[in-house]
Amino acid sequence: MKMKTLLTGLLFVLITVTSYSQDCIKKFVGTYGINIDGTIAAVREADPSKENEEVPEQFLDMIKKMKLEISVDSMTISVMGRRRSIKITPRASKIEGGSCDLVLEIPGTDIPEDQTPFVTVYEGKNNTMMLKSTNGSNDMDNYMWMKIE
């Protein structure tokens, strides 16, 4: 009887933790476009040498067309007509200011858990967010995304 009670309690905790981890992604599910002004400000803040630089027209053309789609189990980015999807596992973020971590599921790799790449979602104002990468490429860390759908 004690074993059954212990297993039931353990199962309850496991289900509760799993469902809470999945809950963090729910408010971010949707389609996003680039918030151009916010992105330019973030790039300039990250690299003060770009403060007085003119933003290249090519860069503006590219980011105007970028889209990011987030679902409860995947993330898809569209850049210059190309779409790339990756499976994700959401979890409550342990990083200060982070709302949710999206652990990237990279097929065919055997990466130690402490080196697994993930992005942290930082919620902004007026339906905006930023994604910051850990253990992976930080190419888009300064992009501000705005929910469009």
Protein Blocks (a to p, Z undefined) as FASTA:
>chain_A
ZZmmmmmmmmmmmmmmmmmmmmmmmmmgccddddfklmmmmmmmmmmmlmmpccdfklmm
mmmmpccdddfkbccddeehiacdddddddddfbehiabdcddddehiacdfklcccddd
dddeehiacdddehiafklmmpccddfZZ
